[in-house]
Amino acid sequence: MDGPSFVIGNIARGDDLWDRGEIIEEIWRVLEKGNILLKAPRRFGKSSIMYRLYEKPREGFIVVFQDTEGINDPVDFITTLLSDIQQHESTGDKFKRLLKKIFKGAPSWIEEIEIAEFRLKLKEKIQDRWQENGEELLKIMGKLNEQLGERIVFIIDELPVLIQRMSEKHKKTVVKDFLHWFRQIRQSSELGNVRWVVGGSIGIEHILKQVGAGTKVINDFEIVKIGPFSEDDARAYIKALLKNEGRLQRISRDVVDRVLELVGAPVPYFIQIVLKESIYEMRSQGKKSLSKEMVDRAYLHGALGPASRTYFEHYFTRLSEYYDERKEGIAKRLILEVARKAEVKKVELFKLFKMLSEGKLRDEVFSYLMTDIENDFYVTYSTETGSYRFSTNILRDWWLRYYDLVEE
């Protein structure tokens, strides 16, 4: 049966990517003239949208998807970019011919089929002066654009994670040099038609502050934000999933309403979790139709149950990945305060921060913490009321169930 399937935590391809046409259209519009920082909290479908750009490029564009997994070095970043171009069916042969003009003697390694060997040889060539040599090599992209008559688009998912990994291996000066170099590359007139789409699902501003770079190294990007589904899209998505995965022919409005009420902001990831558990509950009861009561039971005992903790655990553990122990503890307590009270005034949270920090942290740390909490935990700030609240009910309920033990 055609329609979306459960792809919880994985990239949604084909029919599984549900109606993100407006965002994709906006991205292609911006790419006509500039570069994009695609911002979204985790599990909003950012990677799936980026993969769709790669999977179905617009006419006049060649899209290269860079896998940054394991990259923690500027030289690795450069060689991976060039290796991806070398492998691409539209650019590979022309790229190798241009590469031979730079490396005199047309060394045989340029024709290497094994990509690992190609990367190793390339790394040896640029290692000592990676900034100058890397820039010279990347300028090949500008020549490729001219020969092909098409723009090359590099997609780099999770730039903040890449920066963080580099900072764990290198001194801050190396990371700062890389970020300034990368910006210079994007601004180079010789790469004028090369485009960049970089993604970030964690607070990139916080990461940049940690390495001492500041936001000036990313201020050339146009920010495109990915939000949750609209209510109409969410309703259509719920019905399509239930028909395809649950084999249901009739779906009551009460069921759809209840799913949306339990989830809160209609994020595809959370919708899938609740529906998967609801279908399991329906089948375990030997039924062929889904009721609101089944959805409630599936939510409490399935989606929020011990067996499903892996769906959410990274929201808790990731705090320790980029905060020291003191700030981590304060962040968890601020999140819990919002979860407990449903809605909390900013001034109240600031008082709590001051008490917990015992005057040992600057006031600006509170601003950074709350920005990261908004980015990572679906907590939203209302300028009208001056207060914070969870936009996703399911994440709030999960937090209260498992982590309402933080000391007062």
C-alpha positions in Angstrom: 0.0 0.0 0.0 1.4 3.4 -0.9 1.8 6.0 1.7 4.1 7.0 4.6 5.7 4.3 6.8 7.3 4.4 10.3 10.9 5.7 10.0 11.4 6.6 13.7 14.8 8.2 14.0 15.8 7.5 10.4 15.9 9.6 7.3 12.5 9.7 5.6 12.8 9.0 1.9 10.2 9.0 -0.9 6.6 8.8 0.3 7.9 8.8 3.9 8.8 12.5 3.7 5.4 14.0 4.2 4.5 17.3 2.6 7.5 19.6 3.1 7.1 21.2 -0.3 6.9 24.8 1.0 10.2 24.5 2.9 12.0 22.7 0.0 10.8 25.4 -2.4 12.1 28.1 -0.1 15.5 26.4 0.1 15.8 26.3 -3.7 14.8 29.9 -3.9 17.5 31.0 -1.5 20.1 28.8 -3.2 19.7 30.9 -6.4 21.7 33.6 -4.7 23.0 32.5 -1.3 23.9 29.9 1.3 21.6 28.4 4.0 21.8 27.5 7.6 19.0 25.1 8.1 17.9 25.3 11.8 15.6 22.9 13.6 15.4 21.0 16.9 16.3 17.4 16.7 13.7 15.1 15.1 11.9 17.8 13.1 12.9 16.2 9.8 15.9 18.4 9.0 18.1 15.6 7.7 15.2 14.1 5.7 14.7 17.5 4.0 18.4 17.8 3.2 18.4 14.3 1.8 15.5 15.1 -0.4 17.5 18.0 -1.9 20.2 15.5 -2.7 17.8 12.8 -3.9 15.8 15.1 -6.2 17.9 18.1 -7.2 16.4 21.1 -8.9 17.4 21.5 -12.6 20.6 23.5 -12.9 22.0 22.2 -9.6 24.3 19.3 -8.7 23.9 18.3 -5.1 26.7 16.6 -3.0 25.7 15.3 0.4 28.7 15.2 2.8 28.7 12.6 5.5 30.5 14.3 8.4 30.4 11.2 10.6 33.8 10.8 12.2 35.3 14.0 10.8 37.2 15.9 13.5 39.9 17.7 11.5 39.9 20.5 8.9 42.0 18.4 6.5 39.5 15.5 6.8 36.7 18.0 6.0 38.4 19.2 2.9 39.4 15.7 1.6 35.9 14.4 2.2 34.4 17.2 0.2 36.8 16.5 -2.7 36.3 12.8 -2.5 32.5 13.2 -2.7 33.0 15.3 -5.9 35.3 12.7 -7.3 32.7 10.0 -6.8 29.7 12.0 -8.1 28.6 10.7 -11.6 28.1 14.3 -12.9 31.4 15.7 -11.8 33.9 12.8 -11.3 35.7 12.7 -14.7 36.0 16.5 -15.1 37.1 16.9 -11.5 40.0 14.4 -12.0 41.2 16.2 -15.2 41.3 19.5 -13.3 43.0 17.9 -10.3 45.8 16.5 -12.6 46.6 20.1 -13.7 47.3 21.0 -10.1 49.3 17.9 -9.3 52.0 17.8 -12.0 52.7 14.5 -13.6 49.1 13.2 -13.4 49.8 10.8 -10.5 48.1 7.4 -10.7 46.4 7.8 -7.4 44.0 10.3 -8.9 42.5 7.5 -10.8 42.3 5.3 -7.7 39.0 3.4 -7.6 39.2 2.9 -3.8 38.0 6.1 -2.3 39.8 5.5 1.0 43.1 5.4 -0.9 42.2 8.6 -2.8 41.5 10.4 0.5 44.7 9.2 2.1 46.8 10.5 -0.8 45.0 13.8 -1.0 45.4 14.2 2.8 49.2 13.8 2.4 49.3 16.5 -0.3 47.5 19.2 1.8 48.4 18.3 5.4 51.2 20.8 6.0 49.4 23.9 4.6 45.8 22.9 4.7 44.4 26.4 4.5 46.2 27.5 1.3 46.2 24.0 -0.3 42.6 23.4 0.6 41.5 26.7 -0.9 43.4 26.0 -4.1 41.8 22.6 -4.5 38.3 23.9 -3.7 38.6 26.5 -6.4 38.3 23.6 -8.7 34.6 23.7 -7.9 34.4 27.2 -9.5 35.9 25.8 -12.7 33.6 22.8 -12.6 30.6 25.2 -12.4 31.8 27.0 -15.5 32.3 23.7 -17.4 29.1 22.1 -16.4 26.9 25.2 -16.5 25.3 24.1 -13.2 25.7 25.2 -9.6 27.3 22.7 -7.2 25.5 22.5 -3.8 27.3 21.0 -0.8 25.1 19.8 2.0 26.7 19.4 5.4 24.5 18.1 8.2 25.1 18.9 11.8 27.7 21.7 11.6 27.6 22.3 15.3 28.5 18.7 16.0 31.4 18.9 13.5 32.7 22.0 15.3 32.4 20.3 18.7 34.3 17.2 17.5 37.1 19.4 16.2 37.3 21.3 19.4 37.7 18.0 21.3 40.8 17.1 19.2 42.4 20.5 18.5 43.1 23.7 20.3 40.5 26.5 20.0 42.8 28.4 17.7 42.7 25.6 15.1 38.9 25.5 15.2 38.6 29.2 14.9 41.0 29.2 12.0 38.9 26.5 10.3 35.6 28.5 10.8 37.2 31.7 9.4 38.7 29.8 6.5 35.3 28.1 5.8 33.6 31.5 5.7 36.3 32.9 3.4 35.7 29.9 1.1 32.0 30.7 1.0 32.8 34.3 0.2 35.4 33.7 -2.5 34.6 35.2 -5.9 36.2 32.1 -7.6 33.6 29.9 -5.9 30.8 32.3 -6.6 28.3 29.7 -7.9 29.1 27.1 -5.3 26.4 26.9 -2.7 26.3 25.5 0.8 23.5 24.1 2.9 24.6 23.4 6.5 22.3 22.0 9.2 22.2 22.5 12.9 19.9 20.9 15.5 21.7 22.1 18.6 22.5 25.6 19.6 25.2 26.6 17.2 25.6 30.0 19.0 26.6 28.2 22.2 29.2 26.0 20.4 30.7 29.0 18.6 31.0 30.9 22.0 32.7 27.9 23.5 35.5 27.9 20.8 35.7 31.7 21.0 34.6 32.3 17.4 31.4 34.3 17.7 28.5 34.4 15.3 30.4 36.5 12.7 31.7 33.2 11.2 28.2 32.2 10.2 26.5 35.6 9.5 26.7 35.1 5.7 24.2 32.3 5.9 20.5 32.9 5.4 18.6 31.1 8.1 15.8 28.8 7.1 13.9 27.4 10.1 12.0 24.1 10.1 8.9 24.0 12.3 6.4 21.3 13.1 3.6 20.4 10.8 0.6 22.7 10.4 -2.6 21.2 12.0 -4.0 20.3 8.6 -0.8 18.6 7.5 -0.6 16.8 10.8 -4.1 15.5 10.5 -3.5 14.2 7.0 -0.2 12.6 8.1 -1.9 10.8 11.0 -4.6 9.4 8.8 -2.1 8.4 6.1 0.1 6.6 8.6 -2.9 4.8 10.2 -4.2 3.7 6.8 -0.8 2.5 5.6 0.7 1.0 8.7 -2.5 0.1 10.6 -4.5 -1.0 7.6 -7.4 1.1 8.9 -10.1 2.1 6.5 -12.1 4.3 9.0 -10.4 6.6 11.4 -12.5 8.6 13.8 -11.9 12.3 14.3 -11.8 11.6 18.1 -8.7 9.5 17.6 -6.9 12.1 15.5 -7.8 14.8 18.0 -6.5 12.7 20.9 -3.2 12.0 19.2 -2.6 15.7 18.5 -3.6 16.6 22.1 -1.2 14.1 23.6 1.7 15.1 21.3 1.4 18.8 21.4 3.3 20.6 18.7 2.9 18.2 15.7 6.4 17.0 15.3 6.6 14.0 12.9 8.9 12.0 15.2 6.5 12.2 18.2 3.5 11.5 16.0 5.1 8.3 14.8 5.9 7.1 18.2 2.4 7.5 19.5 0.8 5.9 16.4 3.2 3.0 16.4 2.4 2.2 20.0 -1.4 2.8 19.3 -1.4 0.3 16.5 0.5 -2.2 18.6 -2.1 -1.7 21.4 -5.0 -2.2 19.0 -3.6 -5.5 17.6 -2.7 -6.8 21.1 -6.4 -6.4 21.9 -7.3 -8.3 18.8 -9.2 -5.3 17.4 -9.4 -3.9 13.9 -10.3 -0.4 14.7 -8.6 2.2 16.9 -10.3 4.0 19.8 -9.4 7.0 21.8 -9.0 4.8 24.9 -6.5 2.6 23.1 -4.5 5.7 22.2 -4.5 6.8 25.8 -3.3 3.4 27.0 -0.6 3.2 24.2 0.6 6.7 25.2 0.9 6.0 29.0 2.2 2.4 28.8 3.9 2.3 25.4 5.2 5.7 24.3 6.1 6.7 27.9 6.8 3.2 29.0 10.3 1.9 30.0 10.8 0.1 26.7 10.5 3.4 24.8 13.0 5.4 26.9 15.5 5.2 24.0 13.2 7.4 21.9 13.8 10.3 24.3 17.0 9.5 26.4 19.3 11.6 24.2 17.4 14.8 25.2 18.6 14.2 28.8 22.1 12.8 28.2 23.1 15.4 25.6 23.2 18.1 28.3 26.4 16.5 29.7 28.0 16.6 26.2 28.4 20.4 26.0 28.0 21.7 29.6 30.2 21.3 32.6 28.7 19.6 35.6 27.4 22.8 37.3 25.7 24.2 34.2 24.3 20.8 33.3 22.7 20.5 36.7 21.2 24.1 36.5 19.9 23.4 33.0 18.1 20.2 34.1 16.5 22.0 37.0 15.3 24.9 34.8 13.7 22.4 32.4 12.1 20.6 35.3 10.6 23.8 36.6 9.0 24.5 33.2 7.7 20.9 33.1 6.3 21.0 36.6 4.5 24.3 36.3 3.5 24.0 32.6 4.2 27.8 32.2 6.8 29.8 34.1 7.6 33.5 33.9 11.1 34.4 32.7 11.7 36.4 35.9 10.9 33.4 38.0 13.3 31.2 36.1 16.0 33.8 36.4 15.6 33.9 40.2 15.9 30.2 40.2 19.1 30.4 38.1 20.6 33.0 40.5 19.8 30.8 43.5 21.3 27.6 41.9 24.4 29.4 40.6 25.0 31.0 44.0 26.3 34.1 42.2 29.2 32.2 40.6 27.9 32.5 37.0 27.4 35.6 35.0 23.8 36.7 34.2 24.4 36.2 30.5 24.9 32.4 31.1 21.1 32.3 31.9 20.4 33.7 28.4 22.6 31.1 26.7 21.1 28.3 28.8 17.5 29.3 27.9 18.4 29.6 24.2 19.8 26.1 24.2 16.9 24.8 26.1 14.5 26.3 23.6 16.5 24.8 20.7 16.8 21.4 22.2 13.8 20.7 24.3 10.9 22.3 22.5 10.4 24.9 25.2 9.1 28.1 23.7 9.1 31.7 24.9 6.1 34.0 24.6 6.9 37.6 24.3 3.3 38.5 25.1 3.3 36.7 28.5 7.1 36.8 29.2 7.0 33.1 30.0 8.3 29.7 28.9 6.4 26.5 28.3 6.8 23.2 26.6 5.4 23.1 23.1 5.4 19.3 23.0 3.3 17.7 25.7 4.9 14.3 25.1 8.4 15.5 26.0 7.1 17.3 29.0 5.3 14.2 30.2 8.4 12.1 29.6 10.6 14.5 31.6 8.1 14.5 34.5 7.9 10.7 34.5 11.6 9.9 34.6 13.4 13.0 35.9 11.1 14.7 38.4 13.7 13.7 41.0 16.1 16.7 40.7 16.7 18.2 44.1 15.0 21.5 45.0 
